[in-house]
Amino acid sequence: MKNKNLLKILVIIIFSFYNIGCKSVGSPEAEIIFQSQPSISPGGIVVVKLKIDVETLGSIEWTATGGTFENPSSINPYAYSMGNPYTAYWRAPQEKGIYTLICKFTDISERKYREGIITIDIEVVDLPGKAVSVNDMRRDRIGFSAVRLNDGSVLVAGGVSYKTIPNADKFTAFTSELVDFACAIWGSEIIKNWEDLSIVEKYMPSLKKFIPLSARLNLPGCVTNSILLEDGNVLITGDDIGSGNTHFELFDSVFESFIDLNIKTEKIITPYYHELTYLGNKRVLLSGTHNESSPGGLIYDGNFNTLTETGSLNYKRYGHTATLLNDGRVLIVGGKDVDGFGTRISELYYPEDNLFKIGPEIYNEYFDNRLTATTLQDGRVLIIGKQAHIFEPTQNSIRTIDGPNVPRYSHTSTLLPDGRVLIVGGLAFTEITDRDIILPTIEIFDPSTETFSYAASLWLPRFEHKAVLLDDGSVLIIGGANVPQTAEIYFP
């Protein structure tokens, strides 16, 4: 009898200890490690990411006192990383006021159960600007080009459709660099969809929609560049899939036809990440190379349909910016070198000498990501990435300034008619976050004060998109690696 009672007591003790181990032991801690902006306009989107101190995340639930949460898969359907539950995209209601976002979560690690909660207050206020969604493009595109024509319409050409790439849904962050990889690996499969890839369309501002052209590209490329010439025609360059060369054709804006120029680069420049800079008089600078032994620069002369080599880039690079200065020189900034590392030393192209000369260095920047460089009305150049910088052409110097409010890359910067600069979208450049924060955030740079201010957000977060200034001063924002068929108009 004593043995039975002793066994019963032992079982009770063991059960009690087990129960104690499973009870909540304190609350797991959480902190906000990223918030795209402190306040938002009615209907706008704010991105919040948390860091939660849990060993094994059990449940996580986001609620709010108003507004709605966007499904992460609709923000980036092609990236599994967007399933990260610590990141929330909250769309504000139309009514102004202060709203509270609430995140409840549990830690279900072995022998421990804990519950936690964190709240975030966001104010909905009137901010300058407004985003309006427009009809989608006729097909999804990544790596495409977009240029405004003299009649005010926007020509959209080239790029790859996700539907044409095998295993596209397996990429965790589908960017144009991965498109290059896909084209190299599956080029023969992609080119089978030539009829789809060669479709060209125009955005018609009067109709507020995209219309397909009857003419098609002669040879669609995975990544396409285009630039408007002074006669109203458009030079289009793209990779000749599988050959490693760059294909050239001309869009005749009068007859809306495409003319194969029948010239090849013979691998002098990279077919994917070269930049086009218009020098005037139908002359275009092409710059960029993956190859240490190639010069990395060409001049296309539309008067004679010829290509001539420039002097060699001092630092071979691709994925850089090439910005025309008011004095006719071209500023080369950022990009990756042939080994894939960022390049912090800038260069200047001097057209009268046909040479690249070493320019100033930029500090505190990550150059292996996509920067933007925009010539301001007074001739200075605004450079935006992890930080903001100003290039002073009269001194050939670069200085760092405060901003932007949200460090970013793979965004766009557009000079507005009033001299300000509209900075749109991109990926958040925050060292403690992953690549899963796609920004809806818009900022406006005022060159008179060298300051950045928040504006009303995009309708959809996007990166690797295109932004084209329209005749009425609004900006057409097209595509994005995460939302490759969508478009919206932004009224600053």
C-alpha positions in Angstrom: 0.0 0.0 0.0 2.9 2.3 0.9 4.5 1.6 -2.5 1.3 2.4 -4.3 0.9 5.7 -2.5 4.5 6.6 -3.2 4.1 5.9 -6.9 1.0 8.0 -7.0 2.8 10.9 -5.3 5.7 10.6 -7.7 3.3 10.7 -10.7 1.7 13.8 -9.3 5.0 15.5 -8.8 6.2 14.7 -12.3 2.9 15.9 -13.8 3.1 19.1 -11.8 6.6 19.8 -13.0 5.6 19.2 -16.6 2.7 21.6 -16.2 4.9 24.3 -14.7 7.2 23.9 -17.7 4.4 24.4 -20.2 2.9 27.5 -18.5 3.6 31.0 -19.9 7.0 32.2 -18.5 7.0 35.9 -19.1 6.2 37.5 -22.4 8.4 37.4 -25.5 9.8 40.7 -26.5 9.2 42.4 -29.8 10.5 45.6 -31.4 9.9 47.5 -34.6 13.0 47.2 -36.8 11.5 48.9 -39.8 8.6 51.3 -40.5 8.4 52.9 -44.0 7.0 56.2 -42.6 5.5 57.5 -39.4 2.3 58.9 -41.0 0.4 58.1 -44.2 -2.2 59.6 -46.4 -5.7 58.2 -46.7 -5.7 55.0 -48.7 -1.9 54.7 -48.6 0.3 51.8 -47.5 2.7 51.5 -44.6 5.2 48.6 -44.3 6.1 47.5 -40.7 8.6 44.8 -39.9 9.1 43.3 -36.4 11.9 41.5 -34.6 10.3 39.0 -32.1 12.3 37.2 -29.5 10.9 33.7 -29.8 12.6 30.3 -30.1 9.7 28.7 -32.1 7.0 31.0 -33.5 3.6 29.5 -33.0 0.9 31.8 -34.1 1.0 35.4 -35.2 -2.0 37.7 -35.8 -2.1 41.2 -37.2 -5.2 43.4 -36.5 -5.8 47.1 -36.6 -8.4 49.6 -35.3 -9.1 50.5 -38.9 -7.9 50.0 -42.5 -6.9 46.6 -43.9 -3.8 44.4 -44.3 -2.7 43.5 -47.8 -2.0 39.9 -48.5 1.9 39.6 -48.9 1.5 37.3 -51.8 -0.3 40.0 -53.7 2.6 42.4 -53.0 5.2 39.9 -54.3 3.7 36.7 -55.7 7.0 35.6 -57.1 9.1 35.7 -53.9 8.6 33.1 -51.2 10.4 35.5 -48.7 7.3 37.6 -48.8 5.6 35.0 -46.6 7.6 36.3 -43.7 4.9 36.9 -41.0 7.0 39.6 -39.3 6.3 42.0 -42.1 2.9 43.6 -42.6 1.6 45.9 -45.3 -1.2 48.0 -43.9 -3.5 50.1 -46.1 -4.9 53.1 -44.3 -8.6 53.9 -44.3 -9.9 57.1 -46.0 -10.8 58.7 -42.7 -8.0 60.7 -41.1 -6.9 60.0 -37.5 -4.6 57.8 -35.4 -4.9 54.1 -35.9 -3.3 51.3 -33.9 -1.7 48.2 -35.5 -1.7 45.2 -33.1 0.4 42.1 -33.5 -0.2 39.1 -31.2 2.2 36.2 -31.2 3.1 33.1 -29.3 6.3 31.2 -28.6 5.7 27.4 -28.6 9.3 26.2 -28.0 9.7 23.0 -26.1 8.4 23.1 -22.4 7.6 26.7 -22.8 4.5 28.6 -24.0 4.5 32.4 -24.1 2.2 35.1 -25.5 3.3 38.5 -26.6 1.8 41.6 -28.1 3.1 44.8 -29.6 1.2 47.9 -30.8 2.1 50.5 -33.4 0.3 53.9 -33.7 0.2 55.4 -37.2 -1.4 58.7 -38.0 -3.4 59.1 -41.2 -3.0 62.7 -42.5 -3.1 64.7 -45.7 0.3 64.4 -47.5 1.2 66.0 -50.8 0.6 63.9 -53.9 -1.8 61.2 -55.0 -1.4 57.8 -56.7 -4.1 56.6 -59.0 -4.1 53.0 -60.4 -4.6 52.7 -64.2 -5.3 49.7 -66.5 -2.6 47.0 -66.5 -0.1 46.5 -69.4 -1.1 43.9 -71.9 1.5 41.5 -70.5 3.8 41.3 -67.5 7.3 42.5 -68.1 10.6 42.7 -66.2 13.8 44.2 -67.8 11.7 46.3 -70.2 12.3 49.9 -71.4 9.9 52.8 -71.3 10.3 56.2 -73.0 8.1 59.2 -73.6 7.6 60.0 -77.3 7.2 63.5 -78.7 3.4 63.1 -78.9 3.2 62.5 -75.2 2.6 58.8 -75.3 4.9 56.3 -73.7 6.6 53.4 -75.6 7.0 50.2 -73.6 9.1 47.5 -75.2 11.1 44.3 -74.5 11.7 42.5 -71.3 10.8 39.0 -70.2 7.5 37.7 -69.1 7.4 35.5 -66.0 5.2 33.1 -67.9 8.1 32.4 -70.3 10.7 31.5 -67.7 10.9 27.9 -66.4 10.6 27.6 -62.6 10.0 31.3 -62.1 8.1 30.7 -59.0 11.1 29.1 -57.4 13.1 32.3 -57.2 13.0 34.0 -53.8 13.7 37.5 -55.1 13.0 37.8 -58.8 15.1 40.7 -60.0 16.4 41.7 -63.4 19.8 40.2 -62.5 18.0 36.8 -62.1 16.4 37.4 -65.4 19.9 37.6 -66.9 20.7 34.3 -65.2 17.4 32.8 -66.5 18.1 33.9 -70.0 21.5 32.5 -70.0 20.3 29.1 -68.6 16.9 28.8 -70.4 17.4 31.2 -73.4 16.3 28.5 -75.9 13.1 27.9 -73.9 12.4 31.6 -73.5 12.9 32.5 -77.2 10.2 29.9 -78.1 7.8 32.5 -76.8 9.0 35.1 -79.3 5.5 36.1 -80.4 4.7 37.1 -76.8 8.0 38.7 -76.0 8.0 40.9 -79.1 4.8 42.7 -78.2 5.2 46.4 -77.9 2.6 48.7 -76.4 2.0 52.4 -75.8 0.5 54.2 -72.9 -2.0 56.8 -74.1 -2.5 59.5 -71.5 -5.8 60.6 -73.2 -7.2 57.1 -72.9 -5.5 56.3 -69.6 -4.6 52.8 -70.8 -2.0 50.8 -72.7 -2.7 49.8 -76.3 -0.7 47.2 -78.3 1.1 48.2 -81.5 0.7 46.1 -84.7 4.4 46.3 -85.2 6.7 44.0 -83.2 10.3 44.1 -82.2 12.6 42.4 -84.7 14.5 40.5 -81.9 13.2 40.8 -78.4 15.7 40.8 -75.6 15.6 39.7 -72.0 16.7 43.2 -70.9 16.0 46.2 -73.1 17.1 49.8 -73.1 15.7 52.7 -75.2 16.3 56.4 -75.6 14.6 59.1 -77.5 16.5 60.8 -80.4 15.9 64.4 -81.3 14.1 63.5 -84.5 11.4 61.7 -82.5 12.6 58.2 -83.2 13.8 55.8 -80.5 17.0 53.8 -80.4 16.3 50.4 -78.8 19.1 48.1 -77.6 18.8 44.6 -76.0 20.6 41.4 -75.6 20.6 39.0 -78.6 19.6 35.9 -76.5 22.2 33.3 -76.6 24.9 35.2 -78.5 26.3 37.5 -75.9 25.9 40.4 -78.3 23.8 43.5 -78.2 21.0 44.0 -80.8 20.1 47.4 -82.2 16.9 48.6 -83.7 15.1 51.9 -84.4 11.5 52.7 -83.7 10.1 55.0 -86.4 7.6 57.1 -84.5 5.8 58.3 -87.7 5.1 54.9 -89.3 5.2 53.1 -85.9 7.5 50.4 -87.3 10.8 48.8 -86.1 13.9 48.8 -88.3 16.7 46.3 -87.6 19.9 48.4 -87.8 22.0 45.3 -88.5 25.0 46.3 -86.3 26.6 44.2 -83.6 28.8 45.1 -80.6 30.9 42.0 -80.7 30.9 41.9 -76.9 32.5 45.3 -76.5 29.7 46.2 -73.9 27.6 44.0 -71.7 24.3 43.1 -73.5 22.3 43.3 -70.3 23.4 46.1 -68.0 24.8 48.8 -70.4 23.5 52.3 -70.0 22.4 54.7 -72.8 23.1 58.4 -72.6 22.0 60.9 -75.3 24.8 63.3 -76.3 22.8 65.2 -78.9 22.9 65.2 -82.7 21.7 61.6 -82.8 24.8 60.4 -80.9 24.4 58.0 -78.0 26.9 56.8 -75.5 26.6 53.1 -74.5 28.6 52.2 -71.4 29.1 49.1 -69.3 30.9 45.7 -69.5 31.2 42.4 -67.7 34.6 41.8 -69.3 37.9 43.2 -68.1 39.4 43.0 -71.5 36.7 45.0 -73.3 36.7 48.8 -73.3 33.1 49.1 -72.1 32.2 52.1 -74.2 30.6 52.8 -77.6 29.3 55.7 -79.5 26.2 55.1 -81.7 25.9 57.7 -84.4 22.4 57.8 -85.9 23.5 60.0 -88.7 25.6 57.3 -90.3 24.3 54.2 -88.4 27.7 53.4 -87.1 29.4 52.3 -83.8 32.8 53.5 -82.7 34.7 52.6 -79.6 35.4 55.1 -76.9 38.4 55.1 -74.6 38.3 52.4 -72.0 36.4 52.7 -68.7 39.0 53.1 -66.0 36.9 50.8 -63.7 35.1 48.2 -65.7 31.5 48.1 -64.4 27.9 47.4 -65.2 24.6 48.2 -63.5 25.8 51.8 -63.0 24.3 55.2 -63.8 25.4 57.3 -66.7 24.0 60.9 -66.4 24.4 63.7 -68.9 25.7 66.9 -67.3 24.7 70.4 -68.5 28.2 70.9 -69.8 28.0 67.8 -72.1 30.1 65.4 -70.0 28.6 62.2 -68.6 28.9 61.2 -64.9 29.4 57.4 -64.3 28.5 56.3 -60.8 28.3 53.0 -58.9 27.7 49.6 -60.4 29.5 46.3 -60.0 33.0 45.5 -61.3 33.7 42.3 -63.4 34.0 40.3 -60.2 30.6 41.4 -58.9 31.9 43.9 -56.3 30.7 47.4 -55.9 32.7 50.3 -57.4 32.9 53.5 -55.3 35.0 55.5 -57.7 33.1 57.6 -60.3 34.2 58.5 -63.8 33.5 61.3 -66.2 33.2 60.8 -70.0 34.6 63.8 -72.0 33.0 63.7 -75.5 35.5 66.1 -77.1 38.3 63.7 -76.1 36.2 60.5 -76.4 37.8 59.4 -73.0 36.7 58.4 -69.6 38.6 60.1 -66.7 38.6 59.1 -63.0 36.2 61.2 -60.9 35.6 61.6 -57.2 34.9 58.8 -54.8 31.6 58.3 -52.9 31.8 57.2 -49.3 29.3 55.3 -47.1 27.5 53.7 -49.9 26.9 50.2 -51.3 27.6 50.3 -55.0 26.6 46.8 -55.9 23.0 47.9 -55.6 21.1 50.1 -58.0 21.6 53.8 -57.3 19.9 56.7 -59.2 21.6 59.9 -60.4 19.5 62.9 -61.5 20.7 66.1 -63.0 19.1 69.0 -61.3 18.1 72.2 -63.1 21.1 74.1 -61.7 23.5 71.4 -63.1 24.2 69.6 -59.9 23.5 65.8 -59.7 21.5 64.2 -56.9 22.7 60.6 -56.2 20.4 58.4 -54.0 21.1 55.0 -52.5 21.9 54.1 -48.9 22.5 57.9 -48.5 22.1 61.0 -50.6 25.0 62.7 -52.3 25.4 65.8 -54.5 27.9 66.0 -57.4 29.2 69.5 -57.9 30.2 69.7 -61.6 32.2 73.0 -61.3 34.4 71.4 -58.6 34.3 67.7 -59.8 33.4 66.8 -56.2 30.8 64.6 -54.4 29.5 65.4 -50.9 27.1 63.5 -48.7 23.9 65.2 -47.5 21.2 64.2 -45.0 18.7 61.8 -46.4 16.8 60.1 -47.8 14.3 59.4 -45.0 14.2 55.7 -46.2 17.5 54.4 -47.6 16.7 52.4 -50.7 17.9 50.9 -54.0 16.2 49.6 -57.2 14.0 52.7 -57.0 13.4 55.6 -59.5 14.2 59.3 -59.3 12.4 61.7 -61.6 13.0 65.4 -62.1 9.8 67.3 -61.9 9.0 70.5 -64.0 9.3 72.7 -60.8 12.9 71.4 -60.2 12.1 69.0 -57.3 12.9 65.2 -57.6 10.3 62.5 -57.0 11.9 59.3 -55.4 9.6 56.3 -55.9 9.6 52.8 -54.3 12.5 50.4 -54.4 13.8 48.0 -51.8 14.5 49.1 -48.3 18.2 49.6 -47.6 18.3 48.6 -43.9 21.1 46.3 -42.8 19.0 44.5 -40.2 16.3 43.6 -42.6 16.0 41.0 -45.3 15.4 41.7 -49.0 11.6 41.3 -48.5 10.7 44.9 -47.7 9.4 46.4 -51.0 8.7 50.0 -50.5 5.5 51.9 -51.3 7.2 55.0 -50.0 7.6 58.2 -52.0 9.8 61.1 -51.1 10.3 64.5 -52.7 13.7 66.2 -52.7 13.8 70.0 -52.6 17.1 71.2 -54.2 16.8 74.7 -52.7 17.0 73.3 -49.1 18.6 69.9 -49.9 15.9 68.2 -47.8 13.7 65.2 -48.3 10.0 65.1 -47.3 7.4 62.3 -47.3 4.6 62.3 -49.8 1.5 60.2 -50.4 2.5 56.6 -51.0 2.2 54.5 -54.1 -0.9 52.5 -54.6 1.2 49.3 -54.7 4.8 48.8 -53.4 7.2 48.1 -56.3 10.9 47.9 -57.2 12.8 47.7 -60.5 9.9 49.6 -62.1 10.1 52.5 -64.6 8.9 56.1 -64.0 8.2 58.4 -66.9 7.3 62.1 -66.7 4.2 62.9 -68.7 3.4 66.2 -70.4 1.0 67.3 -67.6 3.6 67.0 -64.9 2.3 63.7 -63.6 4.5 60.6 -63.5 3.6 57.2 -65.1 5.0 54.4 -62.9 5.1 51.1 -64.7 5.7 47.5 -63.6 8.1 46.3 -61.1 9.8 42.9 -60.4 7.0 42.1 -57.9 4.0 43.5 -59.8 5.2 43.2 -63.4 1.9 44.0 -65.2 0.6 46.9 -63.1 0.8 50.7 -63.5 -0.2 53.8 -61.8 -0.1 57.6 -62.2 1.3 59.8 -59.6 0.3 63.4 -59.3 3.0 65.2 -57.2 
